[in-house]
Amino acid sequence: MLLCFSFSQSQKTYKSNKYRRTITVINDSILKFTEINGCFSNSNTLIYNKERDIFKVSGNPKVKQVGIFSLSTDLSGSELKITTDSLVIVKTGEIFYDKEYSEKKAKNGFSNFYLIIDSKITLVTFSNFEQVLTSINLEEYTLRELKKARIKRRYGIDENYKVLKLKRK
């Protein structure tokens, strides 16, 4: 008995840092793009051909759509240059970064730090920073960075960390 399995290529998602735009490569001929503007969103699918490291998207590049969504106009009939970590719309220069690459880079670029609020010391990490910082009303506090020489002696915290102290106004 012979079994054959067909595994489709996993979808690859690229996000723009500048706007709330996403391009997803569905398969070897279909792109899906999504654009969010305020509480409105636009999503569409386009056909493309791949030639070396360029996606050539179908459509007429001379047709200009008017409205709040411009990604469909930017993509129609355009070329998208592919690299290992990004996708670039050639005619506009807009860069869309690979979602996995962006998340890994953000995590690697994040430096843990300590936050002292009302004598409570909290280590802020990439995994908890959102939870820690959204629970604080920063308008009620003044913020200052403590000197490294003092943090070891006073708080027992390694001098390699930044320490920020929030004091009530």
Order of alpha helices (4+ residues) and beta strands (2+ residues): beta-beta-beta-beta-beta-alpha-beta-beta-beta-alpha-beta-beta-alpha-beta-alpha-beta
